[in-house]
Amino acid sequence: MTTEPNPYAPPTSGAAPAAVGVSLGTPLQEFAVTNVRRVPWTLALYPAHLQLAPAGDQQEQGRETFDRQAFIDRTMLNFVSKARAHLRVTKVAPALVLILPPEAVAAVRTWLAPALREHMAKALRAQRAFAVVFGVIWMLPVPRHMHPISIAFGATWLAFAAAATWWPRRALFLLHASLWTGAAGWVAWGVAFGKSSPYFLIVLIFYWSAVAMGFRSYRFYAPIAGESR
């Protein structure tokens, strides 16, 4: 049984990335998306490029074109729901955040396949700052934390940060989600037994969004049919 080639695989001719202003030809797929202010944009996928442009007459002014490496370097995907994602573009003014519908998320995932490992590694590295801060806080020598469980929990946060730096693997998203689940459970336990203010329950909103992000990221980077592992 033959497997259809990935239409977004990089060209084998060794062609250089398209220069600014050079037409990329006809896109393989186009998606109508919006920014966070509900202004319509277009996301277009080409064999080696992804292009974002405002809909209508302002296309040339706001157009952004990425090859895969530029996409990794200058964008960030935030999985805000089970199927949707926010695509944040950096190094532009004003800031650009686009809301991608499920079909666009799936297409971007397929297009990213040749550089998926690098994209995943960057996504994991982006979690290191919080991990280091939490690890240090949980291991501080204060009475509240002088407990083997607290020390082990802090050490696990630091281990995650180290692994995200030197051993980026998809399974780390599950570890990250588990760590945030533990942090959320600790807050809930403290409130339930009067050791923390009820206002700390507000923090749970942030914690649970981080848990969901971990599981959604794990699913996004899963291998798809016909893809080399």
Phi, psi and omega in degrees: 000126182272149179253130179295138179293151176292119183294346182259009177296147182296149181295146182269359183278351181076022181294144180285158176302149181296138178285161179298132179090350179272132182294140178267359182090202181275128180293149176287326177211148175227146181225137173275120179232175177226159170274183185291346175265010179068023173278130184289139175228170175236133173251121182240137180248130176242169181307320184236005184221157172234133184234136176244135180210142174296145177286151176090215190277352185260019186300315185294326185289321186251010186293137175233128181239132183232138158275182186295320181293319178295324178298318178296317185288328193242006180226164176217133177260126176243119185272094189276345176211183185300325185236341183263160179215154170260129176256111182258125179259128181262168177062032172229152177228128358288168181301143182239119175230120181252144178264116182262127175288168184306319183292327177288321177300315181296320181291320177296321177300316180294318180297326182284351190311316181295340181236025187296321182298319179293320179295318178296319180299320178294319179299322178290319179298330180294343181268357188292322185300310178299321182297317180294316180300312180295320180299315180294317181300316183289343181254005178298140181281065175244155185308323183295331186255000181281067182217140181305324181294318179297317180296317179295322180295315178297319179296326179292321175301315180293324177295321176299315180299320179293316180295322179297334180278313190249348183216060183292118179223152182301325182299339180295335176296324177291320176298318179299316178297322179294322179295318177293326175297318177297319178296319178295320178297323179296318179296314180298320179295318179297320178291317183298325183256018174072016180269349179223154178292144176302339179296340179294344178297334177298326180298332182299331178300315178293317182300313184290330174294325177292322177298312180298321179299321179298314180292322179292322178295318178302319180289321182298321184271009178293146176298148176245165185304134177081005183261135177290145184260000000 
